[in-house]
């Protein structure tokens, strides 16, 4: 997930114990990403939509 976000210009703003705050450098949008091994596909789509980057499943 993080590799995909970095590919579209996102970077880690700060890290917590369970979540990472990611910011899109292109438009300034921010979103929290859970720090789990597996993330549900619907949550991945929501995160990408909020950061305004393409859906990874299309």
PDB file of N, CA, C, O and CB in Angstrom:
ATOM      1  N   UNK A   1       0.826  -1.188   0.000  1.00  0.00           N
ATOM      2  CA  UNK A   1       0.000   0.000   0.000  1.00  0.00           C
ATOM      3  C   UNK A   1       0.872   1.253   0.000  1.00  0.00           C
ATOM      4  O   UNK A   1       0.633   2.179  -0.775  1.00  0.00           O
ATOM      5  CB  UNK A   1      -0.941  -0.003   1.207  1.00  0.00           C
ATOM      6  N   UNK A   2       1.875   1.281   0.864  1.00  0.00           N
ATOM      7  CA  UNK A   2       2.712   2.478   0.951  1.00  0.00           C
ATOM      8  C   UNK A   2       3.512   2.697  -0.331  1.00  0.00           C
ATOM      9  O   UNK A   2       3.727   3.841  -0.730  1.00  0.00           O
ATOM     10  CB  UNK A   2       3.661   2.373   2.145  1.00  0.00           C
ATOM     11  N   UNK A   3       3.951   1.632  -0.975  1.00  0.00           N
ATOM     12  CA  UNK A   3       4.669   1.779  -2.244  1.00  0.00           C
ATOM     13  C   UNK A   3       3.763   2.398  -3.298  1.00  0.00           C
ATOM     14  O   UNK A   3       4.199   3.256  -4.066  1.00  0.00           O
ATOM     15  CB  UNK A   3       5.198   0.417  -2.732  1.00  0.00           C
ATOM     16  N   UNK A   4       2.514   1.971  -3.338  1.00  0.00           N
ATOM     17  CA  UNK A   4       1.554   2.512  -4.300  1.00  0.00           C
ATOM     18  C   UNK A   4       1.320   3.999  -4.031  1.00  0.00           C
ATOM     19  O   UNK A   4       1.278   4.796  -4.969  1.00  0.00           O
ATOM     20  CB  UNK A   4       0.218   1.734  -4.235  1.00  0.00           C
ATOM     21  N   UNK A   5       1.170   4.374  -2.779  1.00  0.00           N
ATOM     22  CA  UNK A   5       0.946   5.777  -2.439  1.00  0.00           C
ATOM     23  C   UNK A   5       2.161   6.629  -2.795  1.00  0.00           C
ATOM     24  O   UNK A   5       2.008   7.740  -3.303  1.00  0.00           O
ATOM     25  CB  UNK A   5       0.621   5.919  -0.949  1.00  0.00           C
ATOM     26  N   UNK A   6       3.355   6.124  -2.535  1.00  0.00           N
ATOM     27  CA  UNK A   6       4.574   6.878  -2.878  1.00  0.00           C
ATOM     28  C   UNK A   6       4.698   7.084  -4.384  1.00  0.00           C
ATOM     29  O   UNK A   6       5.171   8.127  -4.836  1.00  0.00           O
ATOM     30  CB  UNK A   6       5.819   6.150  -2.351  1.00  0.00           C
ATOM     31  N   UNK A   7       4.278   6.102  -5.146  1.00  0.00           N
ATOM     32  CA  UNK A   7       4.341   6.201  -6.608  1.00  0.00           C
ATOM     33  C   UNK A   7       3.519   7.386  -7.119  1.00  0.00           C
ATOM     34  O   UNK A   7       3.846   7.962  -8.157  1.00  0.00           O
ATOM     35  CB  UNK A   7       3.841   4.897  -7.253  1.00  0.00           C
ATOM     36  N   UNK A   8       2.463   7.752  -6.404  1.00  0.00           N
ATOM     37  CA  UNK A   8       1.606   8.859  -6.811  1.00  0.00           C
ATOM     38  C   UNK A   8       1.883  10.133  -6.026  1.00  0.00           C
ATOM     39  O   UNK A   8       1.019  11.008  -5.949  1.00  0.00           O
ATOM     40  CB  UNK A   8       0.161   8.472  -6.651  1.00  0.00           C
ATOM     41  N   UNK A   9       3.057  10.251  -5.451  1.00  0.00           N
ATOM     42  CA  UNK A   9       3.481  11.505  -4.838  1.00  0.00           C
ATOM     43  C   UNK A   9       3.105  11.681  -3.382  1.00  0.00           C
ATOM     44  O   UNK A   9       3.170  12.800  -2.872  1.00  0.00           O
ATOM     45  CB  UNK A   9       2.923  12.617  -5.596  1.00  0.00           C
ATOM     46  N   UNK A  10       2.719  10.633  -2.698  1.00  0.00           N
ATOM     47  CA  UNK A  10       2.368  10.736  -1.283  1.00  0.00           C
ATOM     48  C   UNK A  10       3.598  10.479  -0.417  1.00  0.00           C
ATOM     49  O   UNK A  10       4.498   9.730  -0.794  1.00  0.00           O
ATOM     50  CB  UNK A  10       1.240   9.743  -0.926  1.00  0.00           C
ATOM     51  N   UNK A  11       3.613  11.111   0.737  1.00  0.00           N
ATOM     52  CA  UNK A  11       4.721  10.906   1.664  1.00  0.00           C
ATOM     53  C   UNK A  11       4.176  10.810   3.085  1.00  0.00           C
ATOM     54  O   UNK A  11       3.053  11.231   3.358  1.00  0.00           O
ATOM     55  CB  UNK A  11       5.763  12.053   1.550  1.00  0.00           C
ATOM     56  N   UNK A  12       4.980  10.254   3.983  1.00  0.00           N
ATOM     57  CA  UNK A  12       4.581  10.091   5.378  1.00  0.00           C
ATOM     58  C   UNK A  12       4.741  11.421   6.091  1.00  0.00           C
ATOM     59  O   UNK A  12       5.841  11.968   6.165  1.00  0.00           O
ATOM     60  CB  UNK A  12       5.418   8.982   6.079  1.00  0.00           C
ATOM     61  N   UNK A  13       3.647  11.935   6.612  1.00  0.00           N
ATOM     62  CA  UNK A  13       3.665  13.185   7.368  1.00  0.00           C
ATOM     63  C   UNK A  13       4.091  12.916   8.813  1.00  0.00           C
ATOM     64  O   UNK A  13       4.954  13.609   9.353  1.00  0.00           O
ATOM     65  CB  UNK A  13       2.273  13.867   7.328  1.00  0.00           C
ATOM     66  N   UNK A  14       3.477  11.902   9.433  1.00  0.00           N
ATOM     67  CA  UNK A  14       3.883  11.469  10.777  1.00  0.00           C
ATOM     68  C   UNK A  14       3.369  10.059  11.011  1.00  0.00           C
ATOM     69  O   UNK A  14       2.467   9.588  10.318  1.00  0.00           O
ATOM     70  CB  UNK A  14       3.347  12.442  11.876  1.00  0.00           C
ATOM     71  N   UNK A  15       3.949   9.398  11.989  1.00  0.00           N
ATOM     72  CA  UNK A  15       3.564   8.027  12.301  1.00  0.00           C
ATOM     73  C   UNK A  15       3.124   7.922  13.749  1.00  0.00           C
ATOM     74  O   UNK A  15       3.738   8.496  14.648  1.00  0.00           O
ATOM     75  CB  UNK A  15       4.720   7.059  12.024  1.00  0.00           C
ATOM     76  N   UNK A  16       2.050   7.179  13.953  1.00  0.00           N
ATOM     77  CA  UNK A  16       1.586   6.868  15.296  1.00  0.00           C
ATOM     78  C   UNK A  16       1.862   5.408  15.581  1.00  0.00           C
ATOM     79  O   UNK A  16       2.563   4.739  14.821  1.00  0.00           O
ATOM     80  CB  UNK A  16       0.082   7.187  15.460  1.00  0.00           C
ATOM     81  N   UNK A  17       1.312   4.916  16.674  1.00  0.00           N
ATOM     82  CA  UNK A  17       1.559   3.519  17.019  1.00  0.00           C
ATOM     83  C   UNK A  17       0.755   2.568  16.146  1.00  0.00           C
ATOM     84  O   UNK A  17       1.207   1.459  15.865  1.00  0.00           O
ATOM     85  CB  UNK A  17       1.232   3.276  18.478  1.00  0.00           C
ATOM     86  N   UNK A  18      -0.442   2.990  15.709  1.00  0.00           N
ATOM     87  CA  UNK A  18      -1.289   2.109  14.903  1.00  0.00           C
ATOM     88  C   UNK A  18      -1.635   2.657  13.529  1.00  0.00           C
ATOM     89  O   UNK A  18      -2.108   1.908  12.674  1.00  0.00           O
ATOM     90  CB  UNK A  18      -2.545   1.827  15.635  1.00  0.00           C
ATOM     91  N   UNK A  19      -1.413   3.942  13.295  1.00  0.00           N
ATOM     92  CA  UNK A  19      -1.749   4.555  12.012  1.00  0.00           C
ATOM     93  C   UNK A  19      -0.612   5.447  11.533  1.00  0.00           C
ATOM     94  O   UNK A  19       0.216   5.905  12.320  1.00  0.00           O
ATOM     95  CB  UNK A  19      -3.050   5.365  12.125  1.00  0.00           C
ATOM     96  N   UNK A  20      -0.589   5.684  10.219  1.00  0.00           N
ATOM     97  CA  UNK A  20       0.376   6.583   9.601  1.00  0.00           C
ATOM     98  C   UNK A  20      -0.399   7.675   8.889  1.00  0.00           C
ATOM     99  O   UNK A  20      -1.343   7.383   8.154  1.00  0.00           O
ATOM    100  CB  UNK A  20       1.323   5.822   8.616  1.00  0.00           C
ATOM    101  N   UNK A  21      -0.017   8.926   9.092  1.00  0.00           N
ATOM    102  CA  UNK A  21      -0.648  10.035   8.390  1.00  0.00           C
ATOM    103  C   UNK A  21       0.126  10.269   7.102  1.00  0.00           C
ATOM    104  O   UNK A  21       1.324  10.555   7.129  1.00  0.00           O
ATOM    105  CB  UNK A  21      -0.690  11.328   9.274  1.00  0.00           C
ATOM    106  N   UNK A  22      -0.567  10.146   5.970  1.00  0.00           N
ATOM    107  CA  UNK A  22       0.038  10.270   4.649  1.00  0.00           C
ATOM    108  C   UNK A  22      -0.510  11.524   3.988  1.00  0.00           C
ATOM    109  O   UNK A  22      -1.703  11.810   4.091  1.00  0.00           O
ATOM    110  CB  UNK A  22      -0.239   9.006   3.774  1.00  0.00           C
ATOM    111  N   UNK A  23       0.351  12.275   3.310  1.00  0.00           N
ATOM    112  CA  UNK A  23      -0.071  13.482   2.606  1.00  0.00           C
ATOM    113  C   UNK A  23       0.309  13.379   1.145  1.00  0.00           C
ATOM    114  O   UNK A  23       1.398  12.916   0.808  1.00  0.00           O
ATOM    115  CB  UNK A  23       0.555  14.738   3.238  1.00  0.00           C
ATOM    116  N   UNK A  24      -0.596  13.814   0.276  1.00  0.00           N
ATOM    117  CA  UNK A  24      -0.339  13.848  -1.153  1.00  0.00           C
ATOM    118  C   UNK A  24       0.356  15.172  -1.461  1.00  0.00           C
ATOM    119  O   UNK A  24      -0.222  16.238  -1.246  1.00  0.00           O
ATOM    120  CB  UNK A  24      -1.666  13.685  -1.983  1.00  0.00           C
ATOM    121  N   UNK A  25       1.575  15.115  -1.954  1.00  0.00           N
ATOM    122  CA  UNK A  25       2.351  16.324  -2.229  1.00  0.00           C
ATOM    123  C   UNK A  25       1.773  17.117  -3.390  1.00  0.00           C
ATOM    124  O   UNK A  25       2.011  18.321  -3.487  1.00  0.00           O
ATOM    125  CB  UNK A  25       3.795  15.965  -2.522  1.00  0.00           C
ATOM    126  N   UNK A  26       1.022  16.472  -4.269  1.00  0.00           N
ATOM    127  CA  UNK A  26       0.474  17.151  -5.441  1.00  0.00           C
ATOM    128  C   UNK A  26      -0.714  18.041  -5.110  1.00  0.00           C
ATOM    129  O   UNK A  26      -0.891  19.084  -5.740  1.00  0.00           O
ATOM    130  CB  UNK A  26       0.066  16.137  -6.471  1.00  0.00           C
ATOM    131  N   UNK A  27      -1.540  17.650  -4.127  1.00  0.00           N
ATOM    132  CA  UNK A  27      -2.732  18.442  -3.839  1.00  0.00           C
ATOM    133  C   UNK A  27      -2.919  18.766  -2.354  1.00  0.00           C
ATOM    134  O   UNK A  27      -3.874  19.456  -1.997  1.00  0.00           O
ATOM    135  CB  UNK A  27      -3.940  17.716  -4.339  1.00  0.00           C
ATOM    136  N   UNK A  28      -2.041  18.291  -1.494  1.00  0.00           N
ATOM    137  CA  UNK A  28      -2.107  18.617  -0.074  1.00  0.00           C
ATOM    138  C   UNK A  28      -3.106  17.811   0.740  1.00  0.00           C
ATOM    139  O   UNK A  28      -3.251  18.054   1.937  1.00  0.00           O
ATOM    140  CB  UNK A  28      -2.426  20.033   0.072  1.00  0.00           C
ATOM    141  N   UNK A  29      -3.803  16.854   0.123  1.00  0.00           N
ATOM    142  CA  UNK A  29      -4.788  16.045   0.839  1.00  0.00           C
ATOM    143  C   UNK A  29      -4.072  15.108   1.810  1.00  0.00           C
ATOM    144  O   UNK A  29      -2.993  14.596   1.509  1.00  0.00           O
ATOM    145  CB  UNK A  29      -5.668  15.235  -0.156  1.00  0.00           C
ATOM    146  N   UNK A  30      -4.684  14.889   2.983  1.00  0.00           N
ATOM    147  CA  UNK A  30      -4.108  14.017   4.009  1.00  0.00           C
ATOM    148  C   UNK A  30      -5.088  12.904   4.349  1.00  0.00           C
ATOM    149  O   UNK A  30      -6.304  13.082   4.270  1.00  0.00           O
ATOM    150  CB  UNK A  30      -3.744  14.824   5.278  1.00  0.00           C
ATOM    151  N   UNK A  31      -4.544  11.762   4.727  1.00  0.00           N
ATOM    152  CA  UNK A  31      -5.381  10.625   5.124  1.00  0.00           C
ATOM    153  C   UNK A  31      -4.581   9.720   6.057  1.00  0.00           C
ATOM    154  O   UNK A  31      -3.367   9.581   5.911  1.00  0.00           O
ATOM    155  CB  UNK A  31      -5.880   9.828   3.873  1.00  0.00           C
ATOM    156  N   UNK A  32      -5.268   9.111   7.008  1.00  0.00           N
ATOM    157  CA  UNK A  32      -4.613   8.150   7.889  1.00  0.00           C
ATOM    158  C   UNK A  32      -4.693   6.764   7.271  1.00  0.00           C
ATOM    159  O   UNK A  32      -5.720   6.378   6.712  1.00  0.00           O
ATOM    160  CB  UNK A  32      -5.255   8.159   9.298  1.00  0.00           C
ATOM    161  N   UNK A  33      -3.607   6.026   7.377  1.00  0.00           N
ATOM    162  CA  UNK A  33      -3.515   4.671   6.840  1.00  0.00           C
ATOM    163  C   UNK A  33      -3.172   3.746   8.002  1.00  0.00           C
ATOM    164  O   UNK A  33      -2.183   3.972   8.699  1.00  0.00           O
ATOM    165  CB  UNK A  33      -2.442   4.571   5.685  1.00  0.00           C
ATOM    166  N   UNK A  34      -3.982   2.701   8.221  1.00  0.00           N
ATOM    167  CA  UNK A  34      -3.666   1.778   9.311  1.00  0.00           C
ATOM    168  C   UNK A  34      -2.370   1.025   9.052  1.00  0.00           C
ATOM    169  O   UNK A  34      -2.033   0.722   7.907  1.00  0.00           O
ATOM    170  CB  UNK A  34      -4.805   0.789   9.512  1.00  0.00           C
ATOM    171  N   UNK A  35      -1.652   0.728  10.120  1.00  0.00           N
ATOM    172  CA  UNK A  35      -0.376   0.013  10.007  1.00  0.00           C
ATOM    173  C   UNK A  35      -0.609  -1.466  10.287  1.00  0.00           C
ATOM    174  O   UNK A  35      -0.143  -2.003  11.292  1.00  0.00           O
ATOM    175  CB  UNK A  35       0.690   0.599  10.987  1.00  0.00           C
ATOM    176  N   UNK A  36      -1.339  -2.114   9.380  1.00  0.00           N
ATOM    177  CA  UNK A  36      -1.629  -3.538   9.494  1.00  0.00           C
ATOM    178  C   UNK A  36      -0.991  -4.258   8.319  1.00  0.00           C
ATOM    179  O   UNK A  36      -0.683  -3.636   7.302  1.00  0.00           O
ATOM    180  CB  UNK A  36      -3.162  -3.801   9.543  1.00  0.00           C
ATOM    181  N   UNK A  37      -0.791  -5.548   8.449  1.00  0.00           N
ATOM    182  CA  UNK A  37      -0.234  -6.350   7.358  1.00  0.00           C
ATOM    183  C   UNK A  37      -1.198  -6.359   6.180  1.00  0.00           C
ATOM    184  O   UNK A  37      -0.791  -6.151   5.037  1.00  0.00           O
ATOM    185  CB  UNK A  37       0.058  -7.795   7.829  1.00  0.00           C
ATOM    186  N   UNK A  38      -2.477  -6.602   6.459  1.00  0.00           N
ATOM    187  CA  UNK A  38      -3.483  -6.633   5.402  1.00  0.00           C
ATOM    188  C   UNK A  38      -4.516  -5.546   5.655  1.00  0.00           C
ATOM    189  O   UNK A  38      -4.970  -5.352   6.783  1.00  0.00           O
ATOM    190  CB  UNK A  38      -4.161  -8.023   5.321  1.00  0.00           C
ATOM    191  N   UNK A  39      -4.883  -4.835   4.581  1.00  0.00           N
ATOM    192  CA  UNK A  39      -5.901  -3.795   4.643  1.00  0.00           C
ATOM    193  C   UNK A  39      -7.006  -4.204   3.680  1.00  0.00           C
ATOM    194  O   UNK A  39      -6.727  -4.613   2.553  1.00  0.00           O
ATOM    195  CB  UNK A  39      -5.313  -2.371   4.287  1.00  0.00           C
ATOM    196  N   UNK A  40      -8.258  -4.098   4.116  1.00  0.00           N
ATOM    197  CA  UNK A  40      -9.403  -4.472   3.298  1.00  0.00           C
ATOM    198  C   UNK A  40      -9.445  -3.639   2.007  1.00  0.00           C
ATOM    199  O   UNK A  40      -9.115  -2.454   2.018  1.00  0.00           O
ATOM    200  CB  UNK A  40     -10.709  -4.293   4.096  1.00  0.00           C
ATOM    201  N   UNK A  41      -9.849  -4.261   0.909  1.00  0.00           N
ATOM    202  CA  UNK A  41      -9.870  -3.586  -0.394  1.00  0.00           C
ATOM    203  C   UNK A  41     -10.769  -2.357  -0.403  1.00  0.00           C
ATOM    204  O   UNK A  41     -10.440  -1.365  -1.053  1.00  0.00           O
ATOM    205  CB  UNK A  41     -10.325  -4.549  -1.467  1.00  0.00           C
ATOM    206  N   UNK A  42     -11.899  -2.401   0.303  1.00  0.00           N
ATOM    207  CA  UNK A  42     -12.778  -1.236   0.323  1.00  0.00           C
ATOM    208  C   UNK A  42     -12.114  -0.065   1.037  1.00  0.00           C
ATOM    209  O   UNK A  42     -12.310   1.086   0.648  1.00  0.00           O
ATOM    210  CB  UNK A  42     -14.108  -1.580   1.001  1.00  0.00           C
ATOM    211  N   UNK A  43     -11.333  -0.343   2.071  1.00  0.00           N
ATOM    212  CA  UNK A  43     -10.612   0.720   2.768  1.00  0.00           C
ATOM    213  C   UNK A  43      -9.516   1.301   1.878  1.00  0.00           C
ATOM    214  O   UNK A  43      -9.284   2.510   1.890  1.00  0.00           O
ATOM    215  CB  UNK A  43     -10.006   0.191   4.081  1.00  0.00           C
ATOM    216  N   UNK A  44      -8.845   0.454   1.111  1.00  0.00           N
ATOM    217  CA  UNK A  44      -7.818   0.930   0.172  1.00  0.00           C
ATOM    218  C   UNK A  44      -8.448   1.875  -0.844  1.00  0.00           C
ATOM    219  O   UNK A  44      -7.878   2.922  -1.151  1.00  0.00           O
ATOM    220  CB  UNK A  44      -7.128  -0.264  -0.551  1.00  0.00           C
ATOM    221  N   UNK A  45      -9.613   1.520  -1.368  1.00  0.00           N
ATOM    222  CA  UNK A  45     -10.305   2.378  -2.341  1.00  0.00           C
ATOM    223  C   UNK A  45     -10.682   3.717  -1.719  1.00  0.00           C
ATOM    224  O   UNK A  45     -10.544   4.758  -2.361  1.00  0.00           O
ATOM    225  CB  UNK A  45     -11.563   1.677  -2.879  1.00  0.00           C
ATOM    226  N   UNK A  46     -11.162   3.700  -0.462  1.00  0.00           N
ATOM    227  CA  UNK A  46     -11.534   4.941   0.215  1.00  0.00           C
ATOM    228  C   UNK A  46     -10.320   5.842   0.431  1.00  0.00           C
ATOM    229  O   UNK A  46     -10.392   7.053   0.224  1.00  0.00           O
ATOM    230  CB  UNK A  46     -12.204   4.633   1.556  1.00  0.00           C
ATOM    231  N   UNK A  47      -9.212   5.245   0.846  1.00  0.00           N
ATOM    232  CA  UNK A  47      -7.990   6.018   1.079  1.00  0.00           C
ATOM    233  C   UNK A  47      -7.535   6.674  -0.218  1.00  0.00           C
ATOM    234  O   UNK A  47      -7.191   7.856  -0.233  1.00  0.00           O
ATOM    235  CB  UNK A  47      -6.868   5.117   1.652  1.00  0.00           C
ATOM    236  N   UNK A  48      -7.532   5.910  -1.307  1.00  0.00           N
ATOM    237  CA  UNK A  48      -7.109   6.455  -2.601  1.00  0.00           C
ATOM    238  C   UNK A  48      -8.063   7.542  -3.076  1.00  0.00           C
ATOM    239  O   UNK A  48      -7.626   8.550  -3.632  1.00  0.00           O
ATOM    240  CB  UNK A  48      -7.021   5.339  -3.650  1.00  0.00           C
ATOM    241  N   UNK A  49      -9.354   7.349  -2.863  1.00  0.00           N
ATOM    242  CA  UNK A  49     -10.337   8.352  -3.276  1.00  0.00           C
ATOM    243  C   UNK A  49     -10.126   9.655  -2.508  1.00  0.00           C
ATOM    244  O   UNK A  49     -10.193  10.738  -3.088  1.00  0.00           O
ATOM    245  CB  UNK A  49     -11.774   7.829  -3.056  1.00  0.00           C
ATOM    246  N   UNK A  50      -9.871   9.551  -1.205  1.00  0.00           N
ATOM    247  CA  UNK A  50      -9.678  10.750  -0.383  1.00  0.00           C
ATOM    248  C   UNK A  50      -8.375  11.474  -0.708  1.00  0.00           C
ATOM    249  O   UNK A  50      -8.292  12.696  -0.582  1.00  0.00           O
ATOM    250  CB  UNK A  50      -9.698  10.380   1.090  1.00  0.00           C
ATOM    251  N   UNK A  51      -7.358  10.720  -1.128  1.00  0.00           N
ATOM    252  CA  UNK A  51      -6.087  11.338  -1.522  1.00  0.00           C
ATOM    253  C   UNK A  51      -6.096  11.780  -2.985  1.00  0.00           C
ATOM    254  O   UNK A  51      -5.150  12.405  -3.465  1.00  0.00           O
ATOM    255  CB  UNK A  51      -4.934  10.365  -1.285  1.00  0.00           C
ATOM    256  N   UNK A  52      -7.177  11.445  -3.680  1.00  0.00           N
ATOM    257  CA  UNK A  52      -7.362  11.801  -5.096  1.00  0.00           C
ATOM    258  C   UNK A  52      -6.275  11.203  -5.983  1.00  0.00           C
ATOM    259  O   UNK A  52      -5.671  11.889  -6.807  1.00  0.00           O
ATOM    260  CB  UNK A  52      -7.378  13.318  -5.259  1.00  0.00           C
ATOM    261  N   UNK A  53      -6.043   9.900  -5.790  1.00  0.00           N
ATOM    262  CA  UNK A  53      -5.141   9.148  -6.663  1.00  0.00           C
ATOM    263  C   UNK A  53      -5.942   8.002  -7.277  1.00  0.00           C
ATOM    264  O   UNK A  53      -6.991   7.646  -6.740  1.00  0.00           O
ATOM    265  CB  UNK A  53      -3.882   8.610  -5.875  1.00  0.00           C
ATOM    266  N   UNK A  54      -5.484   7.413  -8.384  1.00  0.00           N
ATOM    267  CA  UNK A  54      -6.247   6.367  -9.073  1.00  0.00           C
ATOM    268  C   UNK A  54      -6.479   5.119  -8.209  1.00  0.00           C
ATOM    269  O   UNK A  54      -5.674   4.771  -7.345  1.00  0.00           O
ATOM    270  CB  UNK A  54      -5.527   5.971 -10.344  1.00  0.00           C
ATOM    271  N   UNK A  55      -7.599   4.474  -8.480  1.00  0.00           N
ATOM    272  CA  UNK A  55      -7.967   3.223  -7.816  1.00  0.00           C
ATOM    273  C   UNK A  55      -6.986   2.132  -8.237  1.00  0.00           C
ATOM    274  O   UNK A  55      -6.812   1.914  -9.436  1.00  0.00           O
ATOM    275  CB  UNK A  55      -9.436   2.814  -8.161  1.00  0.00           C
ATOM    276  N   UNK A  56      -6.338   1.438  -7.301  1.00  0.00           N
ATOM    277  CA  UNK A  56      -5.348   0.420  -7.672  1.00  0.00           C
ATOM    278  C   UNK A  56      -5.954  -0.844  -8.267  1.00  0.00           C
ATOM    279  O   UNK A  56      -5.224  -1.671  -8.814  1.00  0.00           O
ATOM    280  CB  UNK A  56      -4.537   0.050  -6.473  1.00  0.00           C
ATOM    281  N   UNK A  57      -7.263  -1.014  -8.175  1.00  0.00           N
ATOM    282  CA  UNK A  57      -7.899  -2.236  -8.645  1.00  0.00           C
ATOM    283  C   UNK A  57      -8.526  -2.101 -10.023  1.00  0.00           C
ATOM    284  O   UNK A  57      -9.153  -3.048 -10.499  1.00  0.00           O
ATOM    285  CB  UNK A  57      -8.941  -2.664  -7.669  1.00  0.00           C
ATOM    286  N   UNK A  58      -8.380  -0.978 -10.667  1.00  0.00           N
ATOM    287  CA  UNK A  58      -8.954  -0.794 -12.011  1.00  0.00           C
ATOM    288  C   UNK A  58      -7.935  -1.070 -13.070  1.00  0.00           C
ATOM    289  O   UNK A  58      -8.237  -0.966 -14.259  1.00  0.00           O
ATOM    290  CB  UNK A  58      -9.501   0.611 -12.184  1.00  0.00           C
TER     291      UNK A  58
END
